[in-house]
Amino acid sequence: MKILVCGGRDFYHYSILKDYLEDFINEVWSENDDENIVIIEGGATGADFLAKVFVLDEYNDIVTGKQEFSLDRKSTRLNSSHS
């Protein structure tokens, strides 16, 4: 199971993020407990940083990935740039 944590760079309410992730994982993962849990965060400050703290506190393992995105002005959607 992959969980993407994203949010504001000024979000520093660790207890809110931790409680939500724990509840979500306990509810969803129990149904699919044969899968590994992968928490994805982009390495920024705020919510991304708190996701990293959560993973290190709970699982003691982290992989931080960085992906560049560009705005497609014609369709007004984010496109991942595959380089």
Rosetta blueprint (number, residue, H / E / L):
1 M L
2 K E
3 I E
4 L E
5 V L
6 C L
7 G L
8 G L
9 R L
10 D L
11 F L
12 Y L
13 H L
14 Y H
15 S H
16 I H
17 L H
18 K H
19 D H
20 Y H
21 L H
22 E H
23 D H
24 F H
25 I H
26 N H
27 E H
28 V H
29 W H
30 S H
31 E H
32 N H
33 D L
34 D L
35 E L
36 N L
37 I L
38 V E
39 I E
40 I E
41 E L
42 G L
43 G L
44 A L
45 T L
46 G L
47 A H
48 D H
49 F H
50 L H
51 A H
52 K H
53 V H
54 F H
55 V H
56 L H
57 D H
58 E H
59 Y L
60 N L
61 D L
62 I L
63 V L
64 T L
65 G L
66 K L
67 Q L
68 E L
69 F E
70 S E
71 L E
72 D E
73 R L
74 K L
75 S L
76 T L
77 R E
78 L E
79 N E
80 S E
81 S L
82 H L
83 S L
